[in-house]
Amino acid sequence: MEPNSRIKKLDNDDVNYNNNVNSLQACKVSKEHKQASKLHNLGTRIPSDTSRRFHRFVFDKHGKINGVFAQEVTKALEFWMDYQQQTTSFTFLPSTPGRPRADKIDKLRRIAMNLKQLNSFPNINPITLVKTIDSILTPCDKRTSRSYLLYIKKLSKETIAFSGARPTFDVSKFVEKIQSDD
């Protein structure tokens, strides 16, 4: 074997040995930190006023920025993703202009008729309002029921009760609006 090739072989062995050492060290580190989650850098640009507002929010909450900023960004992203999964549609309120669908108007008319038959009409407490809505919409999910409740509340006037009692809703405007849509 030539001396030059022998030196090259030793150099290669050194490189292989070093790689093995690095790999062993990496294995030890990863075993020690198995519970730690992997971190990723968000290299994205956001408007400066949004960034300032978020920095101010974190500072006001914790009194510092370093050490807690990444945690707050993570919490904000997780909250947003959880919220998005629960509400797949943003049109559950009648915030868009125009009339509700025909089937919804029919159900709202039936709810209005049931509310008019109550002894406490036009002042209805929230529990009775929810029960009336659920009796018409049975079976339905909570989101649909809440959609109808928010629509009725939007067209009603809330009256504040005294002495710690629950507020009531004056649903007369809601009933008039539904009956005038004929």
N, CA, C and O of each residue as an XYZ file, in Angstrom:
728
protein
N       0.838     -1.162      0.000
C       0.000      0.000      0.000
C       0.890      1.234      0.000
O       1.898      1.281      0.705
N       0.530      2.192     -0.760
C       1.321      3.416     -0.856
C       1.088      4.285      0.369
O       0.014      4.249      0.969
N       2.096      5.066      0.737
C       1.943      5.916      1.920
C       0.808      6.934      1.764
O       0.100      7.227      2.728
N       0.637      7.464      0.566
C      -0.413      8.472      0.359
C      -1.810      7.862      0.536
O      -2.695      8.480      1.127
N      -1.993      6.650      0.019
C      -3.307      6.023      0.136
C      -3.596      5.648      1.588
O      -4.745      5.660      2.030
N      -2.510      5.309      2.336
C      -2.679      4.961      3.743
C      -3.105      6.189      4.550
O      -3.930      6.072      5.456
N      -2.562      7.346      4.238
C      -2.925      8.590      4.921
C      -4.385      8.925      4.603
O      -5.144      9.340      5.479
N      -4.768      8.738      3.328
C      -6.156      8.997      2.945
C      -7.096      8.071      3.701
O      -8.165      8.497      4.138
N      -6.707      6.797      3.863
C      -7.555      5.843      4.562
C      -7.701      6.244      6.023
O      -8.799      6.144      6.571
N      -6.634      6.694      6.671
C      -6.706      7.134      8.056
C      -7.587      8.377      8.182
O      -8.368      8.506      9.125
N      -7.448      9.284      7.220
C      -8.300     10.477      7.228
C      -9.772     10.081      7.108
O     -10.625     10.627      7.808
N     -10.066      9.123      6.213
C     -11.444      8.655      6.043
C     -11.948      7.990      7.309
O     -13.097      8.196      7.699
N     -11.103      7.190      7.960
C     -11.499      6.544      9.207
C     -11.806      7.588     10.278
O     -12.761      7.455     11.043
N     -10.967      8.637     10.312
C     -11.201      9.714     11.266
C     -12.560     10.370     11.039
O     -13.303     10.643     11.982
N     -12.862     10.614      9.783
C     -14.140     11.237      9.430
C     -15.282     10.321      9.842
O     -16.259     10.776     10.436
N     -15.166      9.019      9.529
C     -16.220      8.070      9.900
C     -16.367      7.997     11.418
O     -17.476      7.951     11.949
N     -15.235      7.987     12.095
C     -15.277      7.913     13.549
C     -15.978      9.152     14.106
O     -16.819      9.042     14.997
N     -15.632     10.330     13.583
C     -16.243     11.565     14.049
C     -17.751     11.551     13.800
O     -18.534     11.989     14.642
N     -18.143     11.045     12.636
C     -19.573     10.983     12.352
C     -20.277     10.064     13.338
O     -21.384     10.351     13.792
N     -19.619      8.955     13.664
C     -20.223      8.040     14.620
C     -20.363      8.696     15.986
O     -21.381      8.529     16.658
N     -19.345      9.439     16.394
C     -19.393     10.110     17.690
C     -20.530     11.124     17.686
O     -21.298     11.211     18.644
N     -20.629     11.885     16.606
C     -21.705     12.869     16.519
C     -23.070     12.191     16.558
O     -23.996     12.679     17.207
N     -23.186     11.074     15.865
C     -24.457     10.373     15.856
C     -24.807      9.860     17.249
O     -25.958      9.944     17.675
N     -23.801      9.322     17.963
C     -24.046      8.848     19.320
C     -24.459     10.001     20.230
O     -25.366      9.864     21.051
N     -23.787     11.128     20.077
C     -24.137     12.282     20.897
C     -25.553     12.754     20.576
O     -26.310     13.110     21.478
N     -25.903     12.756     19.318
C     -27.248     13.173     18.924
C     -28.281     12.215     19.496
O     -29.347     12.650     19.931
N     -27.984     10.909     19.504
C     -28.916      9.932     20.072
C     -29.098     10.164     21.566
O     -30.217     10.104     22.076
N     -27.997     10.430     22.270
C     -28.088     10.673     23.706
C     -28.935     11.911     23.986
O     -29.770     11.905     24.891
N     -28.721     12.971     23.208
C     -29.471     14.206     23.409
C     -30.946     13.974     23.130
O     -31.802     14.429     23.889
N     -31.255     13.263     22.032
C     -32.663     13.054     21.701
C     -33.340     12.146     22.729
O     -34.528     12.317     23.000
N     -32.612     11.184     23.308
C     -33.201     10.335     24.336
C     -33.476     11.129     25.601
O     -34.483     10.901     26.272
N     -32.578     12.069     25.934
C     -32.768     12.871     27.130
C     -33.965     13.799     26.987
O     -34.665     14.069     27.963
N     -34.202     14.286     25.783
C     -35.260     15.270     25.550
C     -36.414     14.677     24.745
O     -36.978     15.350     23.882
N     -36.761     13.436     25.020
C     -37.840     12.801     24.279
C     -39.153     13.530     24.490
O     -39.965     13.628     23.570
N     -39.368     14.043     25.696
C     -40.626     14.694     26.025
C     -40.741     16.089     25.412
O     -41.851     16.593     25.242
N     -39.627     16.712     25.084
C     -39.658     18.062     24.542
C     -40.222     18.048     23.129
O     -39.885     17.179     22.326
N     -41.083     19.016     22.832
C     -41.659     19.090     21.496
C     -40.682     19.787     20.553
O     -39.829     20.566     20.979
N     -40.824     19.495     19.286
C     -39.965     20.129     18.291
C     -40.437     21.554     18.088
O     -41.638     21.822     18.088
N     -39.506     22.457     17.918
C     -39.824     23.867     17.740
C     -39.548     24.262     16.300
O     -38.586     23.799     15.689
N     -40.394     25.113     15.774
C     -40.217     25.618     14.421
C     -40.250     27.136     14.462
O     -40.959     27.738     15.268
N     -39.473     27.738     13.583
C     -39.424     29.181     13.493
C     -40.477     29.637     12.488
O     -40.534     29.122     11.371
N     -41.301     30.591     12.875
C     -42.287     31.147     11.954
C     -41.659     32.346     11.253
O     -41.672     33.458     11.782
N     -41.133     32.129     10.116
C     -40.519     33.211      9.363
C     -41.557     33.877      8.474
O     -41.543     33.707      7.255
N     -42.440     34.623      9.078
C     -43.516     35.254      8.321
C     -43.609     36.727      8.685
O     -43.166     37.144      9.755
N     -44.185     37.500      7.793
C     -44.331     38.924      8.030
C     -45.777     39.229      8.377
O     -46.704     38.703      7.760
N     -45.956     40.085      9.371
C     -47.288     40.530      9.746
C     -47.278     42.053      9.819
O     -46.208     42.650      9.940
N     -48.434     42.689      9.748
C     -48.455     44.153      9.840
C     -47.841     44.647     11.152
O     -48.000     44.019     12.199
N     -47.149     45.761     11.079
C     -46.420     46.263     12.250
C     -47.362     46.639     13.386
O     -47.019     46.441     14.552
N     -48.548     47.180     13.076
C     -49.461     47.536     14.160
C     -49.990     46.289     14.874
O     -50.214     46.325     16.084
N     -50.192     45.186     14.143
C     -50.611     43.936     14.767
C     -49.500     43.413     15.666
O     -49.757     42.947     16.777
N     -48.283     43.490     15.188
C     -47.135     43.039     15.979
C     -47.003     43.862     17.256
O     -46.788     43.314     18.336
N     -47.132     45.183     17.125
C     -47.036     46.056     18.310
C     -48.143     45.744     19.309
O     -47.898     45.672     20.514
N     -49.375     45.557     18.801
C     -50.493     45.246     19.692
C     -50.264     43.930     20.424
O     -50.554     43.823     21.615
N     -49.739     42.917     19.712
C     -49.508     41.620     20.347
C     -48.379     41.724     21.371
O     -48.477     41.157     22.459
N     -47.309     42.444     21.031
C     -46.223     42.645     21.990
C     -46.756     43.362     23.240
O     -46.406     42.993     24.361
N     -47.591     44.373     23.050
C     -48.161     45.104     24.174
C     -49.042     44.179     25.027
O     -49.007     44.240     26.256
N     -49.833     43.322     24.362
C     -50.688     42.362     25.062
C     -49.848     41.427     25.931
O     -50.172     41.204     27.098
N     -48.770     40.882     25.364
C     -47.909     39.953     26.105
C     -47.241     40.678     27.270
O     -47.158     40.143     28.376
N     -46.766     41.894     27.019
C     -46.100     42.652     28.088
C     -47.078     42.992     29.210
O     -46.734     42.882     30.387
N     -48.287     43.403     28.854
C     -49.282     43.735     29.875
C     -49.672     42.509     30.692
O     -49.944     42.616     31.887
N     -49.699     41.352     30.050
C     -50.109     40.133     30.745
C     -49.011     39.598     31.663
O     -49.291     39.172     32.783
N     -47.752     39.618     31.184
C     -46.664     38.977     31.928
C     -45.658     39.960     32.522
O     -44.875     39.582     33.393
N     -45.665     41.198     32.072
C     -44.686     42.157     32.559
C     -43.337     42.017     31.899
O     -42.384     42.693     32.285
N     -43.241     41.153     30.912
C     -41.996     40.964     30.182
C     -42.327     40.352     28.817
O     -43.448     39.900     28.584
N     -41.344     40.344     27.930
C     -41.522     39.763     26.598
C     -40.697     38.489     26.472
O     -41.184     37.466     25.991
N     -39.435     38.564     26.913
C     -38.529     37.423     26.764
C     -39.006     36.234     27.577
O     -39.339     36.353     28.756
N     -39.032     35.083     26.915
C     -39.387     33.850     27.587
C     -40.852     33.491     27.509
O     -41.205     32.322     27.665
N     -41.724     34.470     27.270
C     -43.162     34.177     27.237
C     -43.794     34.495     25.885
O     -44.933     34.106     25.627
N     -43.076     35.187     25.036
C     -43.652     35.595     23.756
C     -44.015     34.386     22.894
O     -45.111     34.333     22.336
N     -43.111     33.422     22.782
C     -43.379     32.235     21.962
C     -44.544     31.430     22.523
O     -45.344     30.879     21.768
N     -44.637     31.362     23.840
C     -45.757     30.640     24.457
C     -47.086     31.298     24.107
O     -48.066     30.608     23.824
N     -47.126     32.625     24.126
C     -48.364     33.344     23.812
C     -48.728     33.221     22.334
O     -49.908     33.135     21.995
N     -47.730     33.212     21.455
C     -48.010     33.000     20.024
C     -48.595     31.609     19.821
O     -49.549     31.440     19.061
N     -48.031     30.616     20.494
C     -48.538     29.248     20.400
C     -49.971     29.173     20.900
O     -50.822     28.561     20.255
N     -50.249     29.792     22.050
C     -51.608     29.781     22.591
C     -52.587     30.458     21.628
O     -53.704     29.978     21.431
N     -52.164     31.567     21.034
C     -53.043     32.289     20.115
C     -53.351     31.449     18.878
O     -54.497     31.409     18.429
N     -52.344     30.781     18.326
C     -52.558     29.936     17.153
C     -53.449     28.749     17.483
O     -54.341     28.410     16.705
N     -53.218     28.111     18.632
C     -54.039     26.965     19.020
C     -55.479     27.382     19.272
O     -56.407     26.665     18.896
N     -55.676     28.541     19.909
C     -57.023     29.030     20.145
C     -57.737     29.270     18.823
O     -58.897     28.890     18.663
N     -57.056     29.893     17.884
C     -57.662     30.186     16.585
C     -58.028     28.901     15.848
O     -59.103     28.817     15.252
N     -57.147     27.899     15.880
C     -57.445     26.638     15.198
C     -58.616     25.922     15.863
O     -59.473     25.370     15.173
N     -58.664     25.925     17.192
C     -59.778     25.286     17.892
C     -61.080     25.991     17.572
O     -62.105     25.340     17.370
N     -61.053     27.326     17.522
C     -62.256     28.091     17.221
C     -62.727     27.809     15.801
O     -63.928     27.689     15.558
N     -61.799     27.702     14.872
C     -62.159     27.431     13.481
C     -62.797     26.068     13.322
O     -63.704     25.909     12.506
N     -62.346     25.071     14.087
C     -62.906     23.736     13.964
C     -64.323     23.682     14.509
O     -65.131     22.884     14.034
N     -64.642     24.509     15.491
C     -65.979     24.483     16.062
C     -66.983     25.216     15.201
O     -68.136     24.796     15.106
N     -66.577     26.286     14.580
C     -67.498     27.040     13.749
C     -67.009     26.988     12.316
O     -66.052     27.668     11.946
N     -67.666     26.186     11.527
C     -67.239     26.045     10.143
C     -67.814     27.131      9.255
O     -67.344     27.339      8.136
N     -68.833     27.826      9.749
C     -69.465     28.860      8.950
C     -69.591     30.126      9.776
O     -69.943     30.077     10.955
N     -69.304     31.247      9.162
C     -69.440     32.513      9.849
C     -70.799     33.153      9.585
O     -71.026     34.288     10.004
N     -71.703     32.462      8.905
C     -72.992     33.043      8.567
C     -74.099     32.555      9.495
O     -75.262     32.512      9.092
N     -73.758     32.187     10.730
C     -74.786     31.714     11.642
C     -75.595     32.870     12.212
O     -76.674     32.641     12.758
N     -75.113     34.099     12.106
C     -75.882     35.260     12.516
C     -76.447     35.951     11.283
O     -75.869     35.859     10.200
N     -77.546     36.627     11.435
C     -78.093     37.329     10.279
C     -77.357     38.635     10.024
O     -77.988     39.657      9.754
N     -76.045     38.617     10.106
C     -75.259     39.823      9.911
C     -75.159     40.184      8.435
O     -74.878     41.330      8.086
N     -75.389     39.207      7.577
C     -75.368     39.497      6.156
C     -76.695     40.121      5.777
O     -77.729     39.728      6.318
N     -76.700     41.090      4.857
C     -77.946     41.742      4.504
C     -78.892     40.781      3.789
O     -78.465     39.794      3.189
N     -80.172     41.086      3.867
C     -81.151     40.259      3.188
C     -81.960     39.427      4.151
O     -81.778     39.489      5.367
N     -82.840     38.663      3.593
C     -83.746     37.834      4.377
C     -83.121     36.485      4.682
O     -82.277     35.996      3.931
N     -83.547     35.880      5.801
C     -83.138     34.495      6.069
C     -83.793     33.558      5.053
O     -84.702     33.960      4.326
N     -83.336     32.335      5.010
C     -83.914     31.339      4.101
C     -85.381     31.107      4.438
O     -85.821     31.412      5.547
N     -86.130     30.573      3.496
C     -87.565     30.358      3.672
C     -87.854     29.382      4.804
O     -88.795     29.592      5.570
N     -87.056     28.307      4.927
C     -87.301     27.345      6.007
C     -87.032     27.965      7.374
O     -87.708     27.634      8.349
N     -86.059     28.851      7.452
C     -85.760     29.519      8.715
C     -86.884     30.493      9.071
O     -87.261     30.602     10.238
N     -87.415     31.195      8.082
C     -88.523     32.118      8.337
C     -89.739     31.354      8.854
O     -90.424     31.819      9.765
N     -90.009     30.183      8.274
C     -91.129     29.367      8.732
C     -90.953     28.971     10.197
O     -91.897     29.049     10.982
N     -89.764     28.556     10.555
C     -89.503     28.168     11.947
C     -89.573     29.373     12.883
O     -90.055     29.255     14.009
N     -89.097     30.526     12.424
C     -89.174     31.734     13.245
C     -90.630     32.141     13.470
O     -90.977     32.609     14.554
N     -91.488     31.967     12.456
C     -92.925     32.270     12.617
C     -93.557     31.351     13.658
O     -94.360     31.791     14.480
N     -93.195     30.090     13.617
C     -93.736     29.137     14.598
C     -93.261     29.488     16.008
O     -94.020     29.375     16.971
N     -91.996     29.916     16.124
C     -91.469     30.340     17.428
C     -92.235     31.572     17.909
O     -92.596     31.657     19.082
N     -92.485     32.532     17.005
C     -93.211     33.753     17.362
C     -94.625     33.425     17.843
O     -95.099     34.014     18.814
N     -95.301     32.489     17.171
C     -96.653     32.098     17.596
C     -96.626     31.485     18.996
O     -97.486     31.783     19.825
N     -95.644     30.635     19.253
C     -95.533     30.025     20.585
C     -95.228     31.067     21.661
O     -95.739     30.977     22.777
N     -94.387     32.064     21.321
C     -94.059     33.112     22.292
C     -95.289     33.958     22.606
O     -95.480     34.363     23.753
N     -96.125     34.232     21.607
C     -97.334     35.038     21.822
C     -98.328     34.331     22.740
O     -99.119     34.993     23.412
N     -98.301     33.028     22.779
C     -99.247     32.263     23.604
C     -98.821     32.182     25.071
O     -99.601     31.738     25.914
N     -97.608     32.601     25.382
C     -97.127     32.544     26.761
C     -97.779     33.643     27.604
O     -98.086     34.721     27.095
N     -97.984     33.368     28.879
C     -98.592     34.339     29.795
C     -97.718     35.572     29.988
O     -98.231     36.674     30.181
N     -96.415     35.395     29.938
C     -95.494     36.502     30.204
C     -95.186     37.340     28.957
O     -94.357     38.248     29.020
N     -95.838     37.049     27.830
C     -95.577     37.804     26.605
C     -95.846     39.277     26.840
O     -96.868     39.581     27.457
N     -95.038     40.202     26.413
C     -93.884     40.142     25.531
C     -92.549     39.986     26.259
O     -91.513     39.846     25.607
N     -92.549     40.006     27.603
C     -91.293     39.880     28.351
C     -91.033     38.407     28.658
O     -91.714     37.797     29.482
N     -90.036     37.855     27.978
C     -89.719     36.431     28.084
C     -88.342     36.285     28.717
O     -87.396     36.967     28.322
N     -88.229     35.396     29.700
C     -86.910     35.172     30.296
C     -86.085     34.253     29.385
O     -86.653     33.509     28.585
N     -84.765     34.298     29.497
C     -83.899     33.542     28.578
C     -84.145     32.036     28.583
O     -84.062     31.400     27.532
N     -84.443     31.460     29.730
C     -84.644     30.007     29.803
C     -85.893     29.610     29.020
O     -85.879     28.633     28.271
N     -86.970     30.371     29.198
C     -88.208     30.093     28.459
C     -87.986     30.281     26.969
O     -88.516     29.519     26.161
N     -87.213     31.282     26.602
C     -86.918     31.533     25.187
C     -86.179     30.350     24.573
O     -86.510     29.909     23.472
N     -85.185     29.840     25.282
C     -84.412     28.695     24.779
C     -85.298     27.462     24.668
O     -85.223     26.729     23.682
N     -86.136     27.228     25.674
C     -87.033     26.062     25.638
C     -88.018     26.161     24.471
O     -88.309     25.156     23.821
N     -88.528     27.349     24.204
C     -89.459     27.541     23.089
C     -88.772     27.270     21.759
O     -89.332     26.614     20.881
N     -87.562     27.778     21.618
C     -86.796     27.550     20.377
C     -86.533     26.061     20.201
O     -86.737     25.517     19.116
N     -86.082     25.406     21.256
C     -85.770     23.972     21.160
C     -86.998     23.124     20.873
O     -86.896     22.091     20.212
N     -88.166     23.551     21.366
C     -89.385     22.777     21.098
C     -89.761     22.822     19.621
O     -90.324     21.863     19.093
N     -89.452     23.929     18.957
C     -89.755     24.044     17.519
C     -88.683     23.357     16.679
O     -89.000     22.728     15.670
N     -87.446     23.469     17.075
C     -86.324     22.972     16.260
C     -85.963     21.520     16.523
O     -85.051     21.002     15.878
N     -86.634     20.845     17.436
C     -86.263     19.477     17.805
C     -86.324     18.570     16.594
O     -87.327     18.616     15.882
N     -85.347     17.764     16.312
C     -84.002     17.742     16.883
C     -83.089     18.723     16.152
O     -83.226     18.926     14.946
N     -82.171     19.322     16.878
C     -81.177     20.215     16.260
C     -79.932     20.241     17.140
O     -79.962     19.835     18.301
N     -78.855     20.719     16.566
C     -77.617     20.825     17.340
C     -77.579     22.174     18.063
O     -78.399     23.054     17.800
N     -76.633     22.321     18.959
C     -76.525     23.529     19.778
C     -76.250     24.762     18.929
O     -76.744     25.851     19.223
N     -75.470     24.589     17.890
C     -75.106     25.730     17.053
C     -76.322     26.309     16.345
O     -76.473     27.527     16.252
N     -77.185     25.437     15.848
C     -78.396     25.902     15.174
C     -79.312     26.599     16.160
O     -79.845     27.671     15.876
N     -79.493     25.983     17.326
C     -80.332     26.581     18.357
C     -79.800     27.953     18.758
O     -80.566     28.902     18.922
N     -78.505     28.046     18.911
C     -77.876     29.324     19.275
C     -78.064     30.356     18.175
O     -78.238     31.540     18.466
N     -78.032     29.935     16.932
C     -78.243     30.841     15.806
C     -79.619     31.492     15.895
O     -79.746     32.706     15.736
N     -80.638     30.693     16.145
C     -81.992     31.229     16.269
C     -82.101     32.138     17.491
O     -82.724     33.197     17.424
N     -81.502     31.728     18.602
C     -81.544     32.528     19.822
C     -80.905     33.894     19.595
O     -81.461     34.913     20.004
N     -79.751     33.923     18.951
C     -79.070     35.192     18.693
C     -79.866     36.071     17.740
O     -79.868     37.294     17.880
N     -80.543     35.460     16.770
C     -81.377     36.223     15.839
C     -82.532     36.883     16.590
O     -82.832     38.056     16.368
N     -83.170     36.136     17.470
C     -84.296     36.673     18.239
C     -83.803     37.758     19.200
O     -84.451     38.793     19.351
N     -82.665     37.525     19.847
C     -82.116     38.523     20.767
C     -81.761     39.812     20.037
O     -81.914     40.907     20.580
N     -81.287     39.672     18.804
C     -80.903     40.850     18.028
C     -82.119     41.728     17.739
O     -82.007     42.953     17.705
N     -83.259     41.113     17.534
C     -84.472     41.858     17.226
C     -85.287     42.185     18.479
O     -86.354     42.789     18.369
N     -84.820     41.808     19.643
C     -85.550     42.048     20.889
C     -84.816     43.067     21.741
O     -83.637     43.351     21.532
N     -85.542     43.608     22.703
C     -84.942     44.569     23.620
C     -84.758     43.898     24.967
O     -85.704     43.351     25.533
N     -83.542     43.942     25.476
C     -83.255     43.332     26.772
C     -83.659     44.297     27.877
O     -83.289     45.471     27.856
N     -84.411     43.798     28.828
C     -84.811     44.621     29.973
C     -84.067     44.123     31.200
O     -84.053     42.928     31.494
N     -83.457     45.048     31.903
C     -82.667     44.704     33.080
C     -83.615     44.535     34.261
O     -84.437     45.407     34.545
N     -83.491     43.418     34.934
C     -84.322     43.146     36.101
C     -83.621     43.660     37.350
O     -82.393     43.743     37.399
N     -84.406     43.999     38.346
C     -83.847     44.503     39.599
C     -83.678     43.361     40.585
O     -84.213     42.269     40.389
N     -82.954     43.617     41.610
C     -82.704     42.702     42.731
C     -82.079     41.385     42.299
O     -82.423     40.336     42.845
N     -81.182     41.414     41.344
C     -80.405     40.243     40.975
C     -81.133     39.213     40.136
O     -80.577     38.145     39.878
N     -82.350     39.485     39.701
C     -83.068     38.536     38.857
C     -82.501     38.576     37.440
O     -81.849     39.542     37.043
N     -82.756     37.528     36.701
C     -82.256     37.472     35.328
C     -82.985     38.487     34.456
O     -84.164     38.766     34.671
N     -82.278     39.036     33.472
C     -82.952     39.983     32.573
C     -83.950     39.245     31.676
O     -83.842     38.037     31.466
N     -84.900     39.977     31.166
C     -85.880     39.402     30.241
C     -85.743     40.091     28.896
O     -85.084     41.125     28.781
N     -86.361     39.518     27.890
C     -86.311     40.081     26.551
C     -87.711     40.463     26.112
O     -88.635     39.652     26.175
N     -87.862     41.695     25.668
C     -89.123     42.146     25.103
C     -89.115     41.724     23.634
O     -88.468     42.359     22.802
N     -89.835     40.652     23.325
C     -89.793     40.042     21.992
C     -90.858     40.592     21.056
O     -91.076     40.031     19.982
N     -91.533     41.691     21.443
C     -92.609     42.226     20.605
C     -92.093     42.687     19.242
O     -92.773     42.491     18.235
N     -90.895     43.300     19.188
C     -90.337     43.727     17.893
C     -90.044     42.521     16.999
O     -90.289     42.556     15.793
N     -89.519     41.460     17.602
C     -89.239     40.241     16.845
C     -90.531     39.682     16.242
O     -90.568     39.329     15.063
N     -91.587     39.605     17.054
C     -92.863     39.064     16.577
C     -93.434     39.942     15.465
O     -93.913     39.431     14.453
N     -93.383     41.262     15.652
C     -93.874     42.171     14.619
C     -93.110     42.019     13.318
O     -93.708     41.990     12.243
N     -91.798     41.922     13.409
C     -90.971     41.796     12.196
C     -91.277     40.499     11.461
O     -91.407     40.499     10.237
N     -91.391     39.404     12.183
C     -91.662     38.108     11.553
C     -93.058     38.097     10.915
O     -93.239     37.563      9.821
N     -94.035     38.686     11.601
C     -95.388     38.716     11.052
C     -95.515     39.680      9.887
O     -96.351     39.480      9.006
N     -94.683     40.744      9.872
C     -94.755     41.712      8.760
C     -94.050     41.218      7.505
O     -94.218     41.799      6.433
N     -93.267     40.158      7.622
C     -92.550     39.608      6.458
C     -93.449     38.759      5.571
O     -92.963     38.158      4.613
N     -94.739     38.693      5.859
C     -95.655     37.854      5.054
C     -95.709     38.268      3.621
O     -96.430     37.660      2.830
